[in-house]
Amino acid sequence: MGLTGDTSDNIPGVPGIGPKTATQLIEEFGSIEELLKNLDRVKNSRVRASLERYAEQARLSRELATLDSDSPWIGIGRLEKGRARPEEAAGDLQRNGVLQAFEGFFSAARAPGR
């Protein structure tokens, strides 16, 4: 996703690189960082030029697309299919203020004059 981006998550990616090209590049170079270190080996001049111009955007996109497994919001294991533990997930959400934030949001949305 660091190369192709994802409009639904506002991840920009690198213009002109779609899923097929991104897959080929990652298979050949192993990672975005290795790809960017070896731009001279990229055969397609249009792709190489785009990578040169948007290298920092590619790095940012990779970072944005990387899930933070240490996030204090909720343990992903509690949401896996067949292992959901709603009471623990609700506790996580309560401790981290997520439920209060949503309650405030919906209260404001229901306020008179809106």
N, C-alpha and C positions, 0 to 999 in steps of 0.2 A: 504494500500500500504506500510505502514511502516514495516509490517511483510513479505509480499511477494516480495516487491521490484518491480521495473519496469525498465527493461533494456533499453527501449527507452528513458527514462529520467535519466539514470544513477543513479537510486536509488537502493542501494544494497539489502535491506531487510535482512532477516535471512535465511541462507542456510538450506534447508530441509523443509521449511514451504511454502506450496502452498496455493492457495485461499481457499480450503475447510477447511484446518486446521486453517488458519488465521481467517476465519469467525467463526468457533466454539470457538476459544479462545477469540475473542472479544465479542461474545455473552455471554460467561461465565463470563468474567472478566470486561467487559465494556470499557477498554482502554488498551493501551500498557503499560502505567505506572502502572496500577493496576495489570496487568498480571505479570510484572517484580517484583513487590512487593510480589507476591504470587506464586513464582515458585515452592515452595514445594507442591502446590496443583495441579500442572500439572501432569496428570496421565502417559502420554507417556514419558518414560525416554529419548528416542532419542530427542524428541522435547524439553524437559526440558534442556537437556545438550546443545543443540544448542542455546536456549534462554540465558542460563547462559554465554556461551562463547561469544555470539554476542549481549549482552544487549545494549552496547553503540551504536552498528551499528543499532539496532532496533530504538533507540531514534533518531539517526541522520536521518534515513530513514523516520521516522514520520515527522520530521521537514522539510525535503526536499519535502515531498509530501503535505505539508500544504500550501494552497494558502494564500498569504498575501493580504487580502482585503483592506489594507491601502496603497498598492503600489501606488506610484505617477505616474506610467506609463500610466494607463488608467482605468477608472471606468468600472468594469465588466458589470454594468447595461446598458452601451452604446452598448454592443455587444450581448445582449440577443436577441434571435429570436423574431422578431416582434417589437422590440423596438430599433433597430439599428439607431444610429444618426451619420452617417459617418462624417459629418462636425465637430461635437464635438470631435469624436475620432481622426480625423486628427489634430485638434487643440491640443489635449493632446499629441499626438506623436510629433508634432512640438515643443511644449514647453519643452518637456523632452529630446529633442535631438535625438530621435529615427530615425526620417527621415534623419537627417544629417549623422548619423552613417551608415545607409544603403546606402545613396548616396556615401559616402566615400568608402564603401566596394565594391560597384559595379563599381565605377570609377577605383579603383585599379585593379579589375578583368579584366577590359577592356583595361588596359594599354598595350602599345606595348611590345612585348617580353614575354607575359604571355600566 
